[in-house]
Amino acid sequence: MRKYLVFIIMFLLALPVIGQERAGNIYGKVVDDTGESLPGVTVTLTGSLTAPVSTVSGVNGVFRFLSLPPGSDYNLTAKLEGFNTKTETGIYIKVGINVSLTLTLGMGELTEEITVTARVPVIDLNFFQHVVISVAPLHPCTINRITSPIGSLS
């Protein structure tokens, strides 16, 4: 019984320590102009207290950065091909607080360009070729035909 009592007292004394987390979190969602979720967006977090960290938004456009040191100099950049890049600056992280953000990416301009270069072939419209076929060489090649059915029997 005494072992259980000591265990319960130790557990109750440890509960305040659980709340002493010294970091904050950023949760967010990336959407387009119409409010639809954007999956596959590269989200990069930069700050003076951490190295740049990148993640890719999930199927529902959700991203998260966990266990960030508190501070106010965090910048968040979201990039996706075909959309404008969105940057949030001066994000403030407090100890034990979850910062929730919604990043809206506008449609970007299509800047693809295709250039086709080719030479036009020179066509001579005055050139023509003609061939005259004479019947004379064909006469010696004719084969005598038997046209009656009786003549074909031997």
Secondary structure, 3 states (H helix, E strand, C coil): CHHHHHHHHHHHHHHHHHCCCCCEEEEEEEEECCCCECCCCEEEEEECCEEEEEEECCCCCEEEEEEECCEEEEEEEEECCCECCEEEEEEEECCCCEEEEEEEECECCCCCCCCCCCCCCCCCCCCCCCCCCCCHHHHHHCCCCCCCCCCCCC
